Every structure is written in structure tokens, then in C-alpha cells.
């Protein structure tokens, strides 16, 4: 079968590999239909993901049709449309016992630690595949996973109806957070230096867009909220300066959610945390968010197509990466068809 593989940093090719076969009674083999390109795929291509061993078949935003099932599989049938939950965890460590398998001590992610879904077929355990109604498109099913990132961020931020949420960054992750925060009934502000992204965010429901090149962000948030500031700030950029800005702009008794993996420190005095009694939380991948997101997509409360900006057949993967490399400001989400 054909698969998209990063042989080593900087080298991406379509290769021939063996089609998977059933080995475990709970195995499910899926004929892949759509795969979204994520920032982590780009990081693997650049060699900046410390968890990746090469060569690696990338891709974890996956949808497809069930083709074969193991004898013990009960929740799926051949022909079902499914979305991949791309994490594998031990179920025994402290994080797993606490209900946070997304930060399992031995966490593995498809497309990062093990071969992923940019292939014609993909085998994963039954619990990794979630059935999606056939009224949902194959493309939309592939975008369930990136929407769960927004669901996790708003869950970690405990976003409630009527609260003011400020999202730093209107890229794909920021847009997912916007959609899920609006679905929770929040008033959402979003900032970005890219005006095209801001205009798009406004078109899909952002209440206020903020251009940092035109206004002082902190002053604008204070003006818009009559001095209260933002009840929840989601840092979808992850730079030291955006994390610091998030803490400064959070309201009294507010919450800061950070999704970044930046290793550089921020200069944040403890006074800011203590005086406002802020809650600062990380948000990584997702914890049991698939069922809820799928229900929201099936009942029309979430529209995954709002994330997509470009579509390519898998044979044009190099063109897709070239667009990401040379014109990232034009891209929200690229979806590959198989």
C-alpha cells in the first residue's frame, strides 16, 4: 500500500509498505479516506519533534471506513465511518488512574511515536476508533480530532456560558478553541497579527478580533470588559511573551490555558498569580472528548469544515507541504484525500 513517510528530517516521500493484517482480537483495519495535516507533522518533517524515531509514517487526524475487524470487536462493523483517537496509554500510571490518559507516562501517539494514518490502510485497536454517523462527511470525520483539541482547552479552562474568553492566536488550534468556546456560550475575543486569519475568525463567530499591530492588546481587553479583563485566556501560540500576556490579561479569579510546548522561560512574577488567584493549566491532546465532539458535529452544533482552507489528493503531499512552508499565513487546515 502507499503511505506518506518522513524518511529523515527534510525528506518526505510516498512509499510502498505492507498492508496491515489482523493480529489481535480487538484489531480494526480501516481504509483511510481523509487525513488532516497538523503542525506536529510539520515539526516531524523539520526534525524538531523529540519523540519521533525515523522513518515515520505521519498523520493522526484520520477518518476512514472499517474494512476488517477482529473476532472480539463488538462496537464496530465493516462499513462503519470512523474517526481515529490517536493516543495509546497504559491505563495504570498515576495520570491514567486520575483519568488523564493524554499525559500517560508511556503515552504514544499515532504519527509521532508509532506509524500514523497517512496511508491507504491503518490498523488500530477497537478503542481507538470512534463511529461517526454516515450523515457526516468523511472529511468532517477526519477533523473530529483537531476539534477535540479545542474541546480539551475549553474543558481545562472550565469555560462557562456568558464568560469572556480571549484566545491568543487565530491559527488552526485557535480556531478550534473559538468554535468550542462559542458552543459553550462564551463571548470570545481573538487576536492575531495575520489580518486574514482575524477576518476569518470574525466570519465564523468571534465577537471581537484584535490586531496587535493596531492597538495595545491589554488596554483593548480592559476597555472591552470595563476593566474586568478576560475570565479565561487561551494561549494558542505558546511563546514566552504570549504566556506572560495571558497571565497579565486574565481577570481576577480567572484561568489561563496554555497549549504551547516552548521550552524558553517567561518572566512572570508570582504576585500576578497570587493577587488575582489565577488558575494556570496546561492542555495537551484530549481526555475523553471524542464522544462529545462527535455528538456536536452530528447534531449540527459544530461544523468541522470551518477549519479547512485547502484540500489535496495524497499524491500532491509535497505541494501541500510547500504551501505550508512558503505561505503559512494562507493556511488554516489542509486535508488530504486518499
C-alpha positions as CSV (number, residue, x, y, z in Angstrom):
1,X,0.0,0.0,0.0
2,X,1.0,3.6,-0.4
3,X,2.0,5.7,2.6
4,X,3.4,9.2,3.2
5,X,6.7,8.8,5.2
6,X,9.3,11.1,6.5
7,X,12.5,9.1,6.0
8,X,14.5,11.6,7.9
9,X,14.2,15.4,8.6
10,X,13.6,17.2,5.4
11,X,12.9,14.1,3.3
12,X,9.2,13.3,2.7
13,X,8.1,10.7,0.1
14,X,5.3,8.4,-0.9
15,X,6.5,4.9,-0.3
16,X,5.2,1.3,-0.6
17,X,4.7,-0.6,2.7
18,X,2.9,-3.7,3.7
19,X,-0.8,-3.5,4.2
20,X,-1.6,-4.2,7.9
21,X,-3.2,-7.6,8.9
22,X,-5.3,-8.5,11.9
23,X,-3.2,-9.9,14.7
24,X,-5.2,-9.1,17.9
25,X,-8.8,-10.0,18.5
26,X,-9.6,-6.3,19.1
27,X,-7.8,-5.1,16.0
28,X,-9.6,-3.0,13.4
29,X,-8.3,-2.2,9.9
30,X,-9.7,0.9,8.3
31,X,-9.5,2.0,4.7
32,X,-8.3,5.6,5.2
33,X,-10.3,8.3,3.4
34,X,-9.1,11.7,4.7
35,X,-6.2,12.9,6.8
36,X,-5.6,16.4,8.1
37,X,-2.1,17.9,8.2
38,X,-1.2,19.1,11.7
39,X,1.6,21.3,13.0
40,X,3.1,18.2,14.6
41,X,3.5,16.7,11.1
42,X,5.5,19.7,10.1
43,X,7.6,19.5,13.2
44,X,8.5,15.9,12.4
45,X,9.4,16.9,8.9
46,X,11.7,19.5,10.3
47,X,13.2,17.2,12.9
48,X,12.0,19.3,15.8
49,X,9.8,16.7,17.5
50,X,12.0,15.0,20.1
51,X,9.6,12.0,20.4
52,X,9.9,10.8,16.8
53,X,12.1,7.9,15.6
54,X,12.6,7.9,11.8
55,X,11.5,6.7,9.4
56,X,7.9,7.6,10.3
57,X,4.6,7.5,8.5
58,X,2.9,10.7,9.7
59,X,-0.7,11.7,10.3
60,X,-3.1,11.5,13.2
61,X,-6.2,13.4,12.1
62,X,-7.8,10.4,10.3
63,X,-11.1,9.2,9.0
64,X,-11.9,6.0,7.1
65,X,-14.2,3.1,6.5
66,X,-13.9,-0.1,8.6
67,X,-12.7,-2.9,6.3
68,X,-11.8,-5.7,8.7
69,X,-12.4,-6.4,12.4
70,X,-11.0,-8.8,15.0
71,X,-13.2,-11.5,16.4
72,X,-13.6,-9.8,19.7
73,X,-14.7,-6.4,18.3
74,X,-18.3,-5.5,19.3
75,X,-18.6,-1.7,18.9
76,X,-17.9,-1.5,15.1
77,X,-18.9,-3.2,12.0
78,X,-17.5,-3.5,8.5
79,X,-18.6,-0.4,6.5
80,X,-18.8,2.0,9.5
81,X,-17.4,5.5,9.1
82,X,-14.9,6.1,11.9
83,X,-12.5,8.7,13.3
84,X,-9.2,7.9,14.9
85,X,-8.4,8.7,18.5
86,X,-4.6,8.7,18.1
87,X,-3.4,8.1,21.6
88,X,-2.3,4.8,23.2
89,X,-1.8,4.7,27.0
90,X,-1.0,2.2,29.8
91,X,-4.1,2.6,31.9
92,X,-2.1,2.1,35.1
93,X,0.1,5.1,35.8
94,X,-0.9,8.0,38.1
95,X,-2.2,10.1,35.1
96,X,-4.3,7.2,33.8
97,X,-5.7,6.4,37.2
98,X,-6.6,10.0,37.6
99,X,-8.5,10.0,34.3
100,X,-5.8,11.9,32.3
101,X,-4.5,9.3,29.8
102,X,-3.5,12.1,27.5
103,X,-0.4,12.6,29.7
104,X,0.2,8.9,30.4
105,X,3.8,8.2,31.5
106,X,4.2,5.9,28.4
107,X,1.9,7.8,26.0
108,X,2.3,7.0,22.4
109,X,0.6,9.0,19.5
110,X,-0.1,7.6,16.1
111,X,2.1,9.5,13.5
112,X,4.6,10.5,16.2
113,X,5.7,7.6,18.4
114,X,4.3,5.0,16.0
115,X,3.3,5.0,12.3
116,X,0.3,7.1,11.6
117,X,-2.6,7.4,9.3
118,X,-1.2,8.9,6.1
119,X,-1.5,5.5,4.4
120,X,-4.1,3.7,2.4
121,X,-5.0,1.5,5.4
122,X,-4.4,1.8,9.1
123,X,-4.7,-0.7,11.9
124,X,-5.5,0.3,15.5
125,X,-7.3,-1.2,18.5
126,X,-11.1,-1.0,18.7
127,X,-11.0,1.6,21.4
128,X,-9.0,4.0,19.1
129,X,-11.8,4.1,16.5
130,X,-15.0,6.1,17.1
131,X,-18.0,5.5,14.9
132,X,-19.4,8.6,13.2
133,X,-22.8,8.8,11.6
134,X,-22.9,8.4,7.9
135,X,-24.7,11.8,7.6
136,X,-21.3,13.3,8.5
137,X,-18.8,13.6,5.6
138,X,-15.6,11.6,5.5
139,X,-13.7,14.9,5.6
140,X,-15.6,16.1,8.6
141,X,-14.9,12.9,10.4
142,X,-11.1,13.4,10.0
143,X,-11.4,16.8,11.7
144,X,-13.0,15.4,14.8
145,X,-9.5,15.1,16.3
146,X,-8.4,18.7,15.9
147,X,-11.8,19.8,17.3
148,X,-11.1,17.7,20.4
149,X,-8.1,19.9,21.0
150,X,-10.4,22.9,21.3
151,X,-12.8,20.9,23.4
152,X,-9.9,20.0,25.8
153,X,-8.7,23.6,26.1
154,X,-12.2,24.9,26.9
155,X,-12.7,22.0,29.3
156,X,-9.5,22.7,31.1
157,X,-10.4,26.4,31.2
158,X,-13.8,25.5,32.6
159,X,-15.4,27.9,30.1
160,X,-19.0,28.8,31.0
161,X,-21.9,30.5,29.3
162,X,-21.6,34.3,29.5
163,X,-17.9,34.3,30.3
164,X,-15.3,36.3,28.3
165,X,-12.7,34.2,26.6
166,X,-9.6,35.7,25.0
167,X,-7.8,33.5,22.5
168,X,-4.2,34.4,21.6
169,X,-3.6,33.1,18.0
170,X,-6.1,32.5,15.2
171,X,-4.4,29.6,13.6
172,X,-6.0,26.1,13.3
173,X,-5.8,25.5,17.1
174,X,-7.1,28.9,17.9
175,X,-10.0,28.5,15.5
176,X,-10.9,25.1,17.1
177,X,-10.8,26.8,20.6
178,X,-13.0,29.6,19.2
179,X,-15.6,27.1,17.9
180,X,-15.8,25.2,21.1
181,X,-15.8,28.3,23.3
182,X,-18.7,29.7,21.3
183,X,-20.5,26.4,21.5
184,X,-20.3,26.7,25.3
185,X,-22.0,30.1,25.1
186,X,-18.9,32.3,25.9
187,X,-18.2,35.7,24.5
188,X,-14.9,35.3,22.5
189,X,-12.2,37.8,21.7
190,X,-9.3,36.6,19.5
191,X,-6.0,38.2,18.4
192,X,-3.5,37.6,15.7
193,X,-1.0,39.6,13.6
194,X,-2.4,37.9,10.5
195,X,-5.4,40.1,9.4
196,X,-6.7,37.4,7.0
197,X,-7.0,34.9,9.9
198,X,-8.7,37.6,12.0
199,X,-11.2,38.3,9.3
200,X,-12.0,34.6,9.0
201,X,-12.4,34.3,12.8
202,X,-14.9,37.1,12.7
203,X,-16.8,35.4,9.9
204,X,-17.3,32.2,12.0
205,X,-18.4,33.8,15.2
206,X,-15.6,35.7,17.0
207,X,-17.3,38.5,18.9
208,X,-14.2,40.7,18.8
209,X,-11.0,40.5,16.8
210,X,-7.9,42.3,18.0
211,X,-5.0,43.3,15.8
212,X,-1.9,43.8,17.9
213,X,-0.3,45.9,15.3
214,X,-3.0,48.5,15.7
215,X,-3.9,48.5,19.4
216,X,-2.3,47.7,22.8
217,X,-3.9,44.3,23.5
218,X,-4.1,44.7,27.3
219,X,-5.6,48.2,27.0
220,X,-8.2,47.0,24.4
221,X,-9.2,44.0,26.6
222,X,-9.6,46.3,29.6
223,X,-11.7,48.7,27.5
224,X,-13.9,46.0,26.1
225,X,-14.6,44.4,29.5
226,X,-14.9,47.7,31.5
227,X,-11.7,46.8,33.3
228,X,-12.6,43.2,34.3
229,X,-10.3,41.6,31.8
230,X,-10.7,38.1,30.3
231,X,-12.2,35.4,32.5
232,X,-10.4,32.7,30.5
233,X,-7.3,33.3,28.4
234,X,-6.3,30.5,26.0
235,X,-2.7,30.8,24.7
236,X,-2.8,29.0,21.4
237,X,0.6,30.4,20.3
238,X,2.9,29.2,23.1
239,X,5.6,31.8,23.1
240,X,7.1,33.1,26.3
241,X,5.7,36.6,25.6
242,X,2.2,35.2,24.8
243,X,2.1,33.2,28.0
244,X,3.1,36.2,30.0
245,X,0.5,38.3,28.2
246,X,-2.1,35.6,29.1
247,X,-1.4,35.9,32.8
248,X,-1.4,39.7,32.7
249,X,-4.8,39.9,30.8
250,X,-6.6,37.3,32.8
251,X,-9.2,38.7,35.2
252,X,-9.4,38.3,38.9
253,X,-10.2,34.7,39.7
254,X,-9.6,33.9,36.0
255,X,-8.0,30.9,34.3
256,X,-5.1,30.7,31.9
257,X,-4.9,27.7,29.5
258,X,-1.6,27.1,27.7
259,X,-1.2,24.8,24.7
260,X,2.4,25.6,23.9
261,X,5.5,23.4,24.1
262,X,8.0,26.2,24.1
263,X,10.9,25.5,26.4
264,X,12.0,29.1,26.9
265,X,11.0,30.6,30.2
266,X,8.6,33.5,30.7
267,X,9.2,36.3,33.3
268,X,6.0,36.1,35.4
269,X,6.1,37.4,39.0
270,X,4.2,35.3,41.4
271,X,2.4,38.4,42.5
272,X,0.2,38.2,39.4
273,X,-0.9,34.7,40.2
274,X,-1.4,35.2,43.9
275,X,-3.1,38.6,43.8
276,X,-5.7,37.5,41.2
277,X,-5.7,33.9,42.5
278,X,-5.4,32.7,38.9
279,X,-5.6,29.1,37.8
280,X,-2.9,28.2,35.3
281,X,-3.4,24.9,33.4
282,X,-1.8,23.1,30.6
283,X,-3.9,21.4,27.9
284,X,-2.4,18.6,25.9
285,X,-4.2,16.5,23.2
286,X,-7.6,15.5,24.7
287,X,-9.2,13.4,27.5
288,X,-12.3,11.6,26.6
289,X,-13.5,14.4,24.3
290,X,-14.3,12.4,21.2
291,X,-17.8,11.3,22.1
292,X,-19.0,14.8,23.0
293,X,-17.4,16.4,19.9
294,X,-18.9,13.7,17.6
295,X,-22.4,14.3,19.0
296,X,-22.0,18.1,18.5
297,X,-20.9,17.5,14.9
298,X,-23.7,15.0,14.2
299,X,-26.4,17.4,15.6
300,X,-25.0,20.4,13.7
301,X,-23.7,22.4,16.7
302,X,-20.1,22.1,15.3
303,X,-19.1,22.4,11.7
304,X,-15.6,20.9,11.1
305,X,-15.4,22.4,7.6
306,X,-14.9,25.8,9.2
307,X,-11.3,24.7,10.0
308,X,-10.4,23.7,6.4
309,X,-8.8,26.1,3.9
310,X,-7.2,23.7,1.4
311,X,-7.7,20.1,0.0
312,X,-5.1,18.0,-1.8
313,X,-5.0,14.4,-3.0
314,X,-2.3,12.4,-1.2
315,X,-0.2,12.3,-4.4
316,X,0.2,16.1,-4.0
317,X,1.6,15.9,-0.4
318,X,4.8,17.8,-1.4
319,X,2.7,20.6,-2.9
320,X,0.7,20.8,0.4
321,X,3.9,21.0,2.4
322,X,5.3,23.6,0.1
323,X,2.3,25.7,0.7
324,X,2.7,25.3,4.4
325,X,6.3,26.2,4.2
326,X,6.1,29.2,1.9
327,X,2.7,30.7,2.7
328,X,1.6,29.6,6.2
329,X,-0.5,32.7,6.6
330,X,-2.8,31.4,3.9
331,X,-3.4,28.1,5.6
332,X,-5.9,27.1,8.3
333,X,-6.1,23.3,7.7
334,X,-5.1,21.2,4.8
335,X,-6.9,17.9,4.3
336,X,-5.6,15.1,2.2
337,X,-7.8,12.7,0.3
338,X,-6.8,9.0,-0.1
